[in-house]
Amino acid sequence: MKDVKKLQMSDSNIDRKSNKNLFSTLILKKSYFYCFFIIILIFSLDRISKFKIIEHQLENTKIYINDFLNLDLVWNTGIGFGLLSFNSSIIYNSITILIGLVIIFLIYLLVKSAFAEKIIFSIILGGAFGNFYDRLIYYAVPDFIDLHYHNFHWFTFNMADIFITVGIIMLLVRELFINEKK
């Protein structure tokens, strides 16, 4: 009789453990679904915005929005905000390979991190995939958002740059202020 009770107790422990494993697996899969959705959404928004601005500027000039913002297509062969732009294909290809390695590392970080960080890395990856796609297809990234005040113009950028920047700011805030409280 005691053996039967032990067997029943151990079976119930196995059921609880398997339920916990099943639950954690479902949560894990759900978090990856959210990550994939965010990456695809940001990539799509970036692609649509670039497609529309390229299409518009084939026949038109820049779009004046107000005294601080214009949409004006510039082809960027460097990294974010036009930094490291060179006419050398060796430098361009080296930068592209380096960006590809950074994207692989970001995917690794996404897989190894907690849910909140997964979301942040997904935001960064969505923008990174958008710009990386352009580097591979067009051999340059179309930047078109021109913020300025009188004659001072900030670097021209695109939607992908916005998401990459927002993701990095969120990561820094989380690391510096939120994790500090723990």
Residue pairs with C-beta under 8 A, 6 or more apart in sequence:
31 115
31 118
32 118
34 118
34 119
34 122
35 110
35 118
35 119
35 121
35 122
36 122
38 119
38 122
38 123
38 126
39 122
39 125
39 126
39 129
40 126
41 126
42 122
42 123
42 126
42 127
42 130
42 159
42 160
42 163
43 126
43 129
43 130
43 133
45 159
46 126
46 127
46 130
46 131
46 158
46 159
46 160
46 163
47 130
47 133
49 144
49 158
49 159
50 130
50 134
50 142
50 144
50 158
50 159
53 71
53 73
53 142
53 144
54 73
54 142
56 63
56 71
57 72
57 73
57 144
61 72
62 70
62 71
62 72
62 73
62 146
63 70
63 71
63 72
64 70
65 71
68 147
68 148
68 149
69 145
69 146
69 147
69 148
70 146
70 148
71 144
71 145
71 146
72 144
72 146
72 156
73 142
73 143
73 144
74 82
74 142
74 143
74 144
74 156
75 138
75 140
75 141
75 142
75 143
76 82
76 85
76 140
76 141
76 142
76 143
76 156
77 85
77 86
77 87
77 92
77 139
77 140
77 141
78 84
78 85
78 86
78 95
79 95
79 99
80 131
80 157
80 161
80 164
80 165
81 143
81 155
81 156
81 157
81 161
82 143
82 155
82 156
83 155
84 91
84 95
86 92
92 139
96 132
96 135
96 136
99 128
99 131
99 132
99 135
100 132
102 128
103 125
103 128
103 129
103 132
106 121
106 124
106 125
106 128
107 125
109 117
109 121
110 117
110 118
110 121
110 122
110 125
113 121
116 174
117 171
117 174
120 167
120 170
120 171
120 174
121 167
121 171
123 163
123 164
123 166
123 167
123 170
124 163
124 164
124 167
124 168
124 171
126 160
126 163
127 159
127 160
127 161
127 162
127 163
127 164
127 167
128 160
128 164
130 158
130 159
130 160
130 163
131 141
131 158
131 160
131 161
131 164
134 140
134 141
134 142
135 141
141 158
141 160
142 158
143 155
143 156
143 157
143 158
143 161
144 156
144 158
145 156
145 157
145 158
145 159
145 162
146 153
146 154
146 156
147 153
147 154
148 154
